[in-house]
Amino acid sequence: MTATTLRPTSAGPTLGVVTQKRVVLSEWIKLRSLRSTIFALLAAVVCTIGLGLLIAALRANQIETNGGFHPGPDFDATAVTLRGVYLAQLAIGVLGVLVITGEYSTGMIRATLSAVPRRLPVLWAKAAVFAVVVFVSMGISSLIAFEGGAAFFSGAGIHISLSTPGAARAVLGAALYLTVIGLLGVGLGFLIRNTAGAISALFGLMLVLPPIANALPSSLYNDIDKYLPLIAGTQVMTTVGGGSSVLSPWAGMGVFTLYAVAAIGLGAVVLKRRDA
């Protein structure tokens, strides 16, 4: 018998090469395959649009019927239409955590890191895919909430549109805010590796820290409050200036983004140094 010699084709040596593009594609398949992704994004969309329209409709009706509310120069109709974001952040933050801790709880992370032994490309891919999905879906939701709320306010004699000073930035900022809080959850997920612990840390940082800081002496509180993640991040959704007591919209978003960058950076260190 004659031995058959198998010669590698030119494409052969590259078939097993792990590239960032392939890791991103893998993470996209995993993200869209999870039921938690569908449910969390659906909850966030419903909260952003539904609650935003409801609050705008109630406030517009109160103005129209002279129900005891008279809008002054500090009334921010744009911010009212985006109030649903405050509830949507719960769903997005939890989803950001689950994208990571779900793999740790099932042990799937070991298979993921075996396929990508350098590890960090997994973190970058998860963060990038998650950020794009959240930004697009929440950007569309924020725009719908704003336009619908603007229609309600128009009936009450208050006219706002994307050309209103600060309005386009606020709508874009709402999507950015939700994206960043999700990335903060991603970073804490890698850092803590436990669903309950990471969610507790996330909402402790976002929702518990402000009232704790409020108990400080006013001189100290005024210096700290503006840099807390919730206060700093939400300034981008406002169109009426808050004075020196708060940061400017983009400065606030910058500070908020630093929290997420710090969490992802620490998560990267833990991912490299600790076993799965």
LINQUI-V209573 format. One record per backbone hydrogen bond with DSSP energy under -0.5 kcal/mol. NH is the residue of the N-H (numbers start at 1). CO is the residue of the C=O. If there is no record, write none. Layout:
nh co
NH CO
NH CO
//
This chain:
nh co
3 1
5 3
6 4
7 5
8 6
12 9
13 9
14 11
15 11
15 12
17 14
19 17
23 19
24 20
25 21
26 22
27 23
28 24
29 25
30 26
31 27
32 28
33 29
34 30
34 31
38 34
39 35
40 36
41 37
42 38
43 39
44 40
45 41
46 42
47 43
48 44
49 45
50 46
51 46
51 47
52 47
52 48
53 49
54 50
55 51
56 52
57 53
58 54
59 55
60 56
61 57
62 58
63 59
64 60
65 61
66 63
67 62
70 68
71 69
75 72
77 75
80 76
81 77
82 78
82 79
83 80
85 82
86 83
87 84
88 84
89 85
90 87
91 87
92 88
93 89
94 90
95 91
96 92
97 93
98 94
99 95
100 96
100 97
101 97
102 98
103 100
104 100
105 101
106 102
107 103
108 103
109 103
110 107
111 107
112 108
113 109
114 110
115 111
116 112
119 116
120 118
122 119
123 119
124 120
125 121
126 122
127 123
128 124
129 125
130 126
131 127
132 128
133 129
134 130
135 131
136 132
137 133
138 134
139 135
140 136
141 137
142 138
143 139
144 140
145 141
146 142
147 143
148 144
149 145
150 146
151 147
152 148
153 149
154 150
155 151
156 152
156 153
157 154
158 153
159 157
160 158
164 161
167 164
168 162
168 164
170 166
171 167
172 168
173 169
174 170
175 171
176 172
177 173
178 174
179 175
180 176
181 177
182 178
183 179
184 180
185 181
186 182
187 183
188 184
189 185
190 186
191 187
192 188
193 188
193 189
198 194
199 195
200 196
201 197
202 198
203 199
204 200
205 201
206 202
207 203
208 203
208 204
209 204
211 207
212 208
213 209
214 210
215 211
215 212
216 213
220 217
221 217
222 218
223 219
224 220
225 221
227 224
228 225
232 228
233 229
234 230
235 231
235 232
236 233
237 234
238 235
241 239
245 242
246 243
252 248
253 249
254 250
255 251
256 252
257 253
258 254
259 255
260 256
261 257
262 258
263 259
264 260
265 261
266 262
267 263
268 264
269 265
270 266
271 267
272 268
273 269
274 270
//
